[in-house]
Amino acid sequence: MAKPPSASKQKAQQPSSVPVPAESVQLLRDTLGIDLESPQESLRARLVATTSRSVSPYTSAEMLNSYVQYGMPDVKDRALETIDEERRWRHAREEQEQNHQHAIDLRRVELESSKIGHDQALQKRSQIFSFCIGAGGTVGSLIAGFLHVPSLICIIVCAISVGGPSVASIVAQTIAKIKN
């Protein structure tokens, strides 16, 4: 069984009308040329035509003149001073943010350059140590050969000292295969 529509839904569907005071109707008619008894489409068109939009931070000249006409000339000056003060504050804030970002970027560049210098120093040091190990192994193999150590052992020690860990693992695998 269907329920009858509730009274609240019926009220929501009806357009609501707000009473407008007669002096406001007369003011709209006199100042803006808007007649509230005219059809809705022409009323909307008239409202759209009378509204304006500005992207300037300053208020319009008409509005500033209206302050003077209504006997508040200092409001015009205060409004302009406030707008200028806000603009100066925004500019200072943007400049402060740019300086901060610049300092962060400089610090990042300094850290990266010091890291690169540190990495280069480590590479240079490792190459020096590798050379020392290779030269020491070669000299040690020559001395061991003069002291009548078997030649195969001298050759293996020389190859491992010059070739490094990769040669050492190959030699170890080869010795393991020979033993088995």
C-alpha positions in Angstrom: 0.0 0.0 0.0 1.4 3.4 -1.0 1.6 6.1 1.6 0.2 9.5 0.7 2.9 12.2 0.3 3.6 14.0 3.5 2.8 17.7 3.9 6.5 18.6 4.4 7.3 17.3 1.0 4.5 19.3 -0.6 5.7 22.4 1.1 9.3 21.8 -0.1 8.1 21.6 -3.7 6.3 24.9 -3.7 8.5 27.9 -4.4 8.9 30.1 -1.4 8.2 33.8 -1.7 9.8 36.3 0.6 8.0 39.5 1.2 10.0 42.5 0.1 9.3 45.8 1.9 7.8 48.5 -0.3 10.7 51.0 0.3 13.1 48.3 -0.9 11.1 47.7 -4.1 11.0 51.4 -4.7 14.8 51.7 -4.1 15.5 48.8 -6.5 13.3 50.4 -9.1 14.8 53.8 -8.8 18.6 53.0 -8.4 19.0 49.9 -10.5 15.9 49.9 -12.7 14.8 46.5 -11.4 11.1 45.9 -11.4 10.2 42.9 -9.2 6.8 42.5 -10.9 8.5 41.7 -14.3 9.0 38.1 -15.4 11.8 36.1 -13.8 13.9 35.9 -17.0 14.1 39.6 -17.5 14.7 40.1 -13.8 17.7 37.7 -13.9 19.0 39.3 -17.1 18.8 42.7 -15.5 20.6 41.5 -12.3 23.4 39.9 -14.4 23.8 43.1 -16.4 24.1 45.3 -13.3 26.6 43.1 -11.4 30.3 43.5 -12.1 33.4 41.6 -11.2 36.8 43.0 -10.7 40.1 41.1 -10.2 41.9 44.2 -8.9 42.6 44.3 -5.2 41.3 47.8 -5.1 37.6 48.7 -4.6 35.9 50.4 -7.6 36.0 54.2 -8.0 32.2 54.3 -7.7 32.3 52.6 -4.3 35.0 54.9 -3.1 33.0 57.9 -4.3 29.9 56.6 -2.5 31.9 56.6 0.8 32.6 60.3 0.3 29.0 61.0 -0.7 27.7 59.4 2.4 29.9 61.5 4.6 32.7 59.1 5.3 35.8 60.4 3.4 38.3 58.8 5.8 36.9 55.3 5.0 38.1 55.7 1.4 41.7 56.5 2.5 41.7 53.7 5.2 40.4 51.2 2.6 43.2 52.1 0.2 45.8 52.1 3.0 44.6 48.7 4.2 44.8 47.2 0.7 48.3 48.6 0.2 49.4 47.3 3.6 48.1 43.8 2.8 49.8 43.9 -0.6 53.1 44.9 1.0 52.7 42.1 3.6 52.0 39.5 0.8 55.0 40.7 -1.2 57.2 40.5 1.9 55.9 37.0 2.7 56.5 35.8 -0.8 60.0 37.2 -0.7 60.6 35.5 2.7 59.4 32.2 1.2 61.6 32.6 -1.8 64.7 33.3 0.4 63.9 30.3 2.6 63.6 28.0 -0.5 66.8 29.5 -1.9 68.6 28.7 1.4 67.2 25.1 1.4 68.4 24.7 -2.2 71.9 26.0 -1.4 72.2 23.7 1.6 71.1 20.7 -0.6 73.7 21.6 -3.2 76.4 21.9 -0.5 75.5 18.5 1.0 75.5 16.8 -2.5 78.9 18.4 -3.4 80.4 17.3 -0.1 79.0 13.8 -0.6 80.5 13.7 -4.1 83.9 14.8 -2.7 83.7 12.2 0.0 82.9 9.4 -2.5 85.8 10.5 -4.7 88.1 10.4 -1.7 86.9 6.9 -0.8 87.5 5.7 -4.4 91.0 7.1 -4.5 91.8 5.5 -1.1 90.4 2.1 -2.2 92.5 2.3 -5.4 95.6 3.1 -3.4 95.0 0.1 -1.0 94.2 -2.2 -4.0 97.5 -1.2 -5.6 99.4 -1.8 -2.3 97.8 -5.3 -1.9 98.6 -6.2 -5.6 102.2 -4.9 -5.3 102.7 -6.5 -1.9 101.4 -9.9 -3.1 103.6 -9.7 -6.2 106.7 -8.8 -4.2 105.8 -11.5 -1.6 105.4 -14.1 -4.3 108.8 -13.2 -5.8 110.5 -13.4 -2.4 108.7 -16.7 -1.7 110.0 -18.0 -5.0 113.6 -17.1 -4.0 113.1 -19.0 -0.7 112.2 -22.1 -2.7 108.4 -22.1 -2.1 106.6 -24.1 -4.8 106.1 -22.0 -8.0 102.3 -22.9 -8.2 101.7 -21.4 -4.7 103.7 -18.2 -5.7 101.7 -17.9 -8.9 98.3 -18.4 -7.1 99.2 -15.8 -4.4 100.3 -13.3 -7.1 97.1 -13.8 -9.1 94.9 -13.5 -6.0 96.7 -10.3 -4.8 96.4 -8.7 -8.2 92.9 -10.1 -9.3 91.2 -9.5 -6.0 88.1 -11.3 -4.6 86.8 -12.6 -7.9 90.0 -14.4 -8.7 90.2 -15.7 -5.1 86.7 -17.2 -5.4 87.6 -18.8 -8.7 90.7 -20.3 -7.2 88.8 -21.6 -4.2 86.2 -23.3 -6.5 88.9 -24.8 -8.6 90.7 -26.2 -5.5 87.4 -27.6 -4.2 86.8 -29.4 -7.5 90.3 -30.8 -7.4 89.9 -32.2 -3.9 86.6 -33.9 -4.8 
